[in-house]
Amino acid sequence: MTLVALWNENGVVNCVADTRISDGMNPNTGRSNTLIDSGGKLAVVPVSVKPATSNAKHTGRYYSCGFAFAGSTILAHNAHFIASNCTQTMFSDDERALPSISHVGEIYSKAGEYVAKDLNSRERRSQFTALIFGYCPVEKKQITCAITPSIEDGVFRMLSTKIVLESNQCIAIGSGKEKFEKALQEANSIGITKGPMAAFNQVVSDPTTADVGGFAQIMTASMDGVEICPVLYPNDDETVALTINGFDTSLIAPIEGIAFGKTAIGLGVEQLVGRNALRAKGIDPDQTVVTREQQNLASFEAGLEYCFQKGSSLFLDDGYTLEKPTLERGKWYLATKCRKCGKDTGICLDPSDGKSNAPLKGPGKVTTRCNFCNSTVTSNTNAIYPLLWK
C-alpha cells in the first residue's frame, strides 16, 4: 500500500512517495503486514530514439520522465522493466521523431495490461495504478499520464489518461490518498493550509496509518528532465545521512571525484537544527529546560543567519512566538513598532548588521513582548525592519 503525491510548483513538478511495501492484513492485529520499509516506488524513465541507419540526420534524441506507482509491486515493477526497455529501443532516421509523454503513457499502459493479465491468469488478483510525468519536449509543457485499470463489457484494460497539472494543483494515488487530501486542508495558526510535502510527512509519520510509512522518495521534473532527490535524515549521533529510500549513501566506498546528490531535501532534521541553534546562543540543550519561545528565538536567528549568507530572505508562512530578547547597546536587531506604547522594540538579532533591507518575506507573523511595556506585539513580515539599538 502506498501514498504518492504529485504537484506542480511554479512549472516544476514534484513527486513524493513512501517506501513501505506491505502484504495483506494481519488477522491478529487488523493491520497491514509490513514486508520492507525501503521499497522503491519512483523511477526515472529514459526515452531515447537512436539513428536507424548511417543516413540519419541526427546522432540520437533523448529525454527523461518519471514513473510512480501504487498497488501491486510485482505488477508495477515488471510493467516498468518492460516499458522502460521499450522506451530505450526506439530507432528512426527522422531527426524530428520523438515520442511524447502521452506516447510513453500508452507504452506503460500496454505493458501494465500485459503483466496484469499474466499474473491474474494464475488466480492471483492484483492491480496497480501509476503516474508517468515530466516535461514533454514534444508538447513543450509538463504532462502527466495516469495509468489505471478498467473493466468495460467484461474486458480488462489498463488505460492512460492525459492530465495537465495547473500551477499549485496536486494529485495523489494509493491507500493514503484520503488522509493526505484531508491533511492538505488543515490550516496553520494564521489560516494557511499545509503544502503537499508537509501533508505527506504528516500521513507517513502517523502511527495509525500502518500501510503507509518508511522513508520518503522525492523526484523533481523540470525542462532539463527528471531527477531523483536524495533525502537528509538525522542520525542518532546528531550527524546527517544522505539517503536513497532510507539507504545511507556513505556506506558506499568513496569513488574518486564523485559525490552523491547535487541537491537534497532535509526531512526530520528540524530537531537537530534546533539543538545546534541553541548551542550557537550558548544554551546546552541537554542541560537546560528550553521553552518553545526560547527555541523559536534561537531557530529564528539561525535561519536569518543562513539566509543572509545566501543573500536571500527568510520566508515565513506560519505564526511564531519568540522569547523577548535582552537588548544590548551597539548591536543590530530586527524590530517592530509596539502598538501600545508606540516605541521600537527588538525582536531578535540582525545577522546582517542592518545591511538586509528585506530580511523577512511571506504571509507569516512574529509575536514577542515589548522591551518597554511588556505588552504582546504581533507583526507582519513587512512591518519588521533593522534597528541599531542605542
Order of alpha helices (4+ residues) and beta strands (2+ residues): beta-beta-beta-beta-beta-beta-alpha-beta-alpha-beta-beta-beta-beta-alpha-alpha-beta-beta-beta-beta-beta-beta-alpha-alpha-beta-beta-beta-beta-beta-beta-beta-beta
